[in-house]
């Protein structure tokens, strides 16, 4: 009887622990991280910085360490999108310099074992359609995804195209699909990122990329072989989407500064449904979402808008975000299990009582 009580006790404790949202507070002076990744082998998060030529690791307890320090990069370069290439044991980082610094867009690759830089690939502008009317005439290398062969795909937010950088660091323009410029800008012209197009990107093992476009709210499916793209027909457009990630169960997570959306598809992303959304702390300026340990979704509150305006802070957060609908379904099953456990315990107790009574009869 005591063993069953103990089992029920631990099941109740597990329910209470599962309900607790994981919040990671971490500190680093003037960091303002825009990008985040998860390193499954080291079991820690990886973040970049608007103001430092460094990439840091953040443990689940908020312990921060310098993972990469690269003083050979241009001064004041910004580290934006990040991804961990776990098949090649590399860290890939998008690098950009904002005006009035000289234009600079590159992808850097670092060996996660030695922490040495493997290559620094300068990303070329499109000679046919040079960016000349916005952001001081400069492209923006924003986010990066990687396939199983080590090819990296980098979004250009202002040029609205995708670069490809192979395993050896050779860079080229990969996709200039007409679909990327087919849809109207829906963002207020006074918004500071009104001209930001292609943004978050993730690779899907079936051989394609999913990319979100900030100023139209669209998502695109891009063939990873030939770069052909078409819009994903969503149940609703997304307001200023930024980062994107995919869980192992195929659910896609898209983040903006205001919301985290949960999307799914039954036809390999010809169409998609936004089946849930969670409100975020707008002041934290969430820019990235990542799937961490046990498939949990985390958003990065890097306060980037503060950093852009020149403020100084040293406190930032990585916060777990859940789907309320999924949590409700999980709770139903947990309570069902609790009920079954209690029923089994009562039945066992009744059987034991009968057994004792029968023994008493035999003895008497």
C-alpha positions as CSV (number, residue, x, y, z in Angstrom):
1,X,0.0,0.0,0.0
2,X,2.8,2.4,0.8
3,X,4.4,1.9,-2.6
4,X,1.2,2.9,-4.4
5,X,0.8,6.0,-2.1
6,X,4.4,7.0,-3.0
7,X,3.7,6.6,-6.7
8,X,0.6,8.8,-6.5
9,X,2.5,11.3,-4.5
10,X,5.3,11.6,-7.1
11,X,2.7,11.8,-9.9
12,X,1.1,14.8,-8.1
13,X,4.6,16.4,-7.6
14,X,5.4,15.8,-11.3
15,X,2.2,17.6,-12.2
16,X,3.1,20.6,-10.1
17,X,6.6,20.8,-11.5
18,X,5.4,20.5,-15.1
19,X,3.1,23.5,-14.5
20,X,6.0,25.7,-13.6
21,X,7.3,27.9,-16.5
22,X,11.0,27.9,-16.9
23,X,12.4,31.5,-16.7
24,X,16.2,32.1,-17.1
25,X,17.5,35.4,-15.9
26,X,21.0,36.2,-17.1
27,X,23.3,39.3,-17.0
28,X,25.9,40.7,-19.2
29,X,26.6,44.5,-19.6
30,X,25.2,46.1,-22.8
31,X,24.7,42.7,-24.5
32,X,21.3,43.1,-26.2
33,X,21.1,39.7,-27.8
34,X,19.0,39.4,-31.0
35,X,19.6,35.7,-31.9
36,X,19.5,32.5,-29.9
37,X,20.3,28.9,-30.5
38,X,20.3,25.6,-28.5
39,X,23.3,23.4,-28.3
40,X,22.0,19.9,-27.5
41,X,25.4,18.4,-26.9
42,X,26.5,21.0,-24.4
43,X,22.9,21.4,-23.0
44,X,23.0,25.2,-23.1
45,X,21.7,28.2,-25.0
46,X,23.8,30.3,-27.3
47,X,23.2,34.1,-27.7
48,X,24.7,36.8,-29.8
49,X,25.0,40.6,-29.2
50,X,24.3,43.9,-30.8
51,X,27.3,45.5,-29.2
52,X,30.0,42.8,-28.6
53,X,32.1,40.7,-30.9
54,X,31.3,37.8,-28.7
55,X,28.9,34.8,-28.6
56,X,27.9,33.6,-25.2
57,X,26.6,30.4,-23.6
58,X,23.7,30.6,-21.1
59,X,23.0,27.6,-18.9
60,X,19.5,26.7,-17.7
61,X,20.4,28.3,-14.4
62,X,21.4,31.6,-16.0
63,X,25.2,31.1,-15.8
64,X,26.8,33.1,-18.7
65,X,30.2,32.3,-20.2
66,X,32.1,33.6,-23.2
67,X,31.8,30.8,-25.9
68,X,33.4,32.7,-28.8
69,X,35.4,35.9,-28.7
70,X,36.6,37.1,-32.1
71,X,38.4,40.4,-32.0
72,X,39.4,40.0,-35.6
73,X,35.9,40.9,-36.7
74,X,35.1,44.5,-37.7
75,X,34.7,46.8,-34.8
76,X,31.1,47.1,-33.5
77,X,29.8,44.3,-35.7
78,X,26.5,42.9,-34.7
79,X,25.9,39.2,-34.2
80,X,22.3,38.5,-35.3
81,X,20.9,35.0,-36.2
82,X,22.6,31.9,-34.9
83,X,22.3,28.2,-35.4
84,X,24.1,25.1,-34.2
85,X,25.1,22.6,-36.9
86,X,25.2,19.6,-34.7
87,X,26.1,17.1,-37.4
88,X,29.3,19.1,-38.2
89,X,29.8,20.3,-34.6
90,X,29.8,24.0,-35.7
91,X,28.3,27.2,-34.7
92,X,27.1,29.5,-37.5
93,X,26.5,33.2,-36.9
94,X,25.1,36.0,-39.1
95,X,27.2,39.2,-38.9
96,X,26.1,42.7,-39.9
97,X,27.1,46.3,-39.3
98,X,24.4,48.9,-39.0
99,X,24.7,52.5,-40.4
100,X,26.8,54.6,-40.0
101,X,29.4,51.9,-39.9
102,X,30.7,50.6,-43.3
103,X,28.5,47.9,-44.8
104,X,29.4,44.4,-43.8
105,X,27.4,41.2,-44.1
106,X,29.0,37.8,-43.5
107,X,28.5,34.3,-42.1
108,X,31.0,33.0,-39.6
109,X,31.5,29.4,-38.7
110,X,33.2,28.2,-35.5
111,X,34.3,24.8,-34.4
112,X,32.4,24.0,-31.2
113,X,35.1,21.8,-29.9
114,X,38.1,24.0,-30.4
115,X,36.1,27.3,-30.6
116,X,38.3,28.4,-33.5
117,X,36.9,30.1,-36.5
118,X,36.6,27.8,-39.6
119,X,35.7,30.5,-42.1
120,X,34.3,34.0,-42.5
121,X,32.2,34.3,-45.7
122,X,31.4,37.7,-47.1
123,X,27.9,37.6,-48.5
124,X,27.5,39.2,-51.9
125,X,25.0,41.9,-52.9
126,X,22.7,41.2,-55.8
127,X,24.2,43.0,-58.8
128,X,20.9,43.1,-60.7
129,X,18.9,44.6,-57.9
130,X,21.2,46.6,-55.6
131,X,19.7,47.9,-52.4
132,X,20.1,51.6,-52.7
133,X,16.9,53.2,-51.3
134,X,16.7,51.9,-47.7
135,X,18.9,51.4,-44.7
136,X,21.7,53.5,-46.2
137,X,21.9,51.1,-49.2
138,X,22.9,48.0,-47.3
139,X,21.7,44.4,-47.2
140,X,21.0,42.7,-43.8
141,X,22.2,39.2,-43.1
142,X,19.5,38.3,-40.5
143,X,19.0,34.7,-39.8
144,X,20.5,31.3,-40.7
145,X,19.5,27.7,-41.0
146,X,21.6,24.6,-41.9
147,X,20.9,21.3,-43.7
148,X,22.4,17.9,-42.9
149,X,25.1,18.4,-45.5
150,X,26.5,21.5,-43.8
151,X,25.0,24.0,-46.3
152,X,23.8,27.2,-44.6
153,X,21.0,29.4,-45.8
154,X,21.0,33.1,-44.8
155,X,18.1,35.5,-45.2
156,X,18.6,39.0,-46.5
157,X,15.9,41.1,-44.9
158,X,16.3,44.2,-47.1
159,X,17.3,42.6,-50.4
160,X,14.5,39.9,-49.9
161,X,16.6,37.0,-51.1
162,X,18.4,34.0,-49.6
163,X,22.2,33.4,-49.6
164,X,23.7,29.9,-49.5
165,X,27.1,29.1,-47.9
166,X,28.4,25.6,-48.5
167,X,30.4,23.6,-45.9
168,X,33.7,25.1,-47.2
169,X,32.4,28.7,-46.8
170,X,31.7,29.5,-50.4
171,X,28.9,32.0,-50.6
172,X,26.4,32.7,-53.4
173,X,22.9,34.1,-53.9
174,X,20.6,31.1,-53.7
175,X,17.0,32.2,-54.1
176,X,15.6,35.4,-55.6
177,X,12.1,34.0,-56.0
178,X,9.5,36.5,-57.4
179,X,7.2,35.3,-54.6
180,X,9.3,37.2,-52.1
181,X,8.3,40.6,-53.6
182,X,4.7,39.7,-54.7
183,X,2.8,40.7,-51.6
184,X,2.1,44.2,-50.2
185,X,3.8,45.7,-47.2
186,X,1.3,45.7,-44.4
187,X,3.5,47.5,-41.8
188,X,3.0,51.1,-40.9
189,X,5.5,53.3,-42.7
190,X,6.7,54.8,-39.4
191,X,7.6,51.5,-37.9
192,X,11.4,51.3,-37.5
193,X,11.5,47.9,-39.3
194,X,9.0,48.7,-42.0
195,X,11.4,47.6,-44.7
196,X,12.4,44.3,-43.1
197,X,11.3,41.5,-45.4
198,X,12.6,37.9,-45.2
199,X,13.6,37.2,-41.6
200,X,13.4,33.9,-39.7
201,X,14.4,30.7,-41.5
202,X,14.4,27.0,-40.6
203,X,15.4,23.8,-42.4
204,X,12.9,20.9,-42.7
205,X,14.4,17.4,-43.1
206,X,12.2,16.7,-46.1
207,X,14.3,19.0,-48.2
208,X,12.9,22.5,-47.9
209,X,13.1,25.7,-45.9
210,X,10.4,27.6,-44.2
211,X,10.9,31.4,-44.1
212,X,8.8,34.2,-42.6
213,X,8.6,37.7,-44.0
214,X,8.2,40.5,-41.4
215,X,6.5,43.3,-43.4
216,X,3.9,41.1,-45.2
217,X,3.2,38.5,-42.5
218,X,3.7,35.7,-45.0
219,X,5.5,32.4,-44.8
220,X,7.2,30.8,-47.7
221,X,8.2,27.2,-48.5
222,X,11.5,27.2,-50.4
223,X,13.0,24.1,-52.1
224,X,16.5,23.6,-50.7
225,X,17.8,22.3,-54.1
226,X,16.7,24.9,-56.6
227,X,15.4,27.8,-54.5
228,X,11.9,27.8,-55.9
229,X,9.5,29.4,-53.4
230,X,5.8,29.7,-52.9
231,X,3.7,31.2,-50.2
232,X,2.2,28.9,-47.5
233,X,-1.5,29.4,-47.3
234,X,-2.0,30.1,-43.6
235,X,-5.3,30.4,-41.8
236,X,-4.2,33.9,-40.9
237,X,-1.4,36.3,-41.6
238,X,1.2,36.9,-38.9
239,X,1.8,40.4,-37.6
240,X,5.5,41.3,-38.0
241,X,6.9,37.7,-37.6
242,X,10.6,37.5,-36.7
243,X,12.1,34.2,-35.6
244,X,11.0,30.7,-36.5
245,X,11.7,27.2,-35.2
246,X,10.3,23.7,-35.7
247,X,9.7,21.1,-33.0
248,X,10.3,17.4,-33.6
249,X,6.6,16.8,-33.8
250,X,6.4,19.1,-36.8
251,X,4.8,22.1,-35.0
252,X,6.3,25.4,-36.2
253,X,6.8,28.2,-33.8
254,X,6.9,31.8,-35.0
255,X,7.7,34.7,-32.7
256,X,7.1,38.5,-32.9
257,X,7.7,41.1,-30.2
258,X,4.0,40.6,-29.2
259,X,3.1,37.0,-29.7
260,X,4.3,33.4,-30.2
261,X,2.2,31.5,-32.7
262,X,1.8,27.7,-32.9
263,X,1.3,26.4,-36.4
264,X,0.8,22.9,-38.0
265,X,0.3,21.5,-41.4
266,X,-1.1,18.2,-42.8
267,X,0.3,18.5,-46.3
268,X,4.0,19.4,-45.9
269,X,3.3,23.1,-45.7
270,X,1.4,23.8,-48.8
271,X,-1.2,25.1,-46.2
272,X,-0.9,25.7,-42.5
273,X,-3.1,26.4,-39.5
274,X,-2.4,28.8,-36.7
275,X,-4.0,26.7,-33.9
276,X,-2.8,28.7,-30.9
277,X,-1.0,31.9,-29.8
278,X,0.5,33.2,-26.6
279,X,0.9,36.9,-25.7
280,X,4.5,38.0,-24.9
281,X,6.0,40.8,-22.9
282,X,6.3,43.5,-25.6
283,X,8.8,45.5,-23.5
284,X,11.2,42.6,-23.7
285,X,11.3,42.8,-27.6
286,X,11.3,39.1,-28.2
287,X,13.1,38.5,-31.5
288,X,14.0,34.7,-31.5
289,X,12.4,31.4,-30.6
290,X,14.3,28.2,-30.1
291,X,13.4,24.6,-29.2
292,X,15.4,23.5,-26.2
293,X,15.5,20.4,-24.0
294,X,12.5,18.0,-24.2
295,X,11.0,20.0,-27.1
296,X,10.3,23.1,-24.9
297,X,9.9,26.4,-26.7
298,X,11.8,29.4,-25.4
299,X,11.8,33.0,-26.5
300,X,14.6,35.5,-26.0
301,X,13.8,38.8,-24.4
302,X,16.9,40.7,-25.5
303,X,15.4,44.3,-25.3
304,X,16.9,45.0,-28.7
305,X,14.9,48.1,-29.3
306,X,16.5,49.6,-26.2
307,X,19.9,48.7,-27.5
308,X,19.2,50.3,-30.9
309,X,18.3,53.6,-29.1
310,X,21.6,53.6,-27.2
311,X,20.4,52.6,-23.7
312,X,22.5,50.5,-21.4
313,X,21.2,47.5,-19.4
314,X,22.7,44.2,-18.2
315,X,19.6,42.1,-17.4
316,X,18.0,39.8,-20.0
317,X,15.7,36.7,-20.1
318,X,15.1,33.4,-21.8
319,X,11.5,32.3,-21.1
320,X,9.7,29.1,-21.8
321,X,6.4,29.6,-23.6
322,X,3.7,27.0,-23.9
323,X,0.5,26.5,-25.9
324,X,-2.5,26.8,-23.6
325,X,-4.4,24.4,-25.7
326,X,-1.7,21.8,-25.6
327,X,-1.3,22.3,-21.8
328,X,-5.0,21.7,-21.3
329,X,-4.8,18.5,-23.2
330,X,-1.8,17.4,-21.2
331,X,-3.6,18.2,-17.9
332,X,-6.6,16.1,-18.9
333,X,-4.4,13.0,-19.5
334,X,-2.5,13.6,-16.2
335,X,-5.8,13.8,-14.3
336,X,-7.0,10.7,-16.1
337,X,-3.9,8.9,-15.0
338,X,-4.4,10.1,-11.4
339,X,-7.9,8.9,-11.5
340,X,-6.9,5.5,-12.8
341,X,-4.1,5.3,-10.1
342,X,-6.6,6.2,-7.4
343,X,-9.1,3.6,-8.7
344,X,-6.4,1.0,-8.8
345,X,-5.4,1.8,-5.2
346,X,-9.0,1.6,-3.9
347,X,-9.5,-1.7,-5.7
348,X,-6.2,-3.1,-4.3
349,X,-7.2,-1.9,-0.8
350,X,-10.6,-3.7,-1.2
351,X,-8.9,-6.9,-2.3
352,X,-6.5,-6.8,0.6
353,X,-9.4,-6.2,3.0
354,X,-11.2,-9.3,1.5
355,X,-8.1,-11.3,1.8
356,X,-7.6,-10.4,5.5
357,X,-11.3,-11.3,6.2
358,X,-10.9,-14.6,4.5
359,X,-7.8,-15.4,6.5
360,X,-9.5,-14.5,9.7
361,X,-12.3,-16.8,8.9
362,X,-9.9,-19.7,8.2
363,X,-8.0,-19.0,11.5
364,X,-11.2,-18.8,13.5
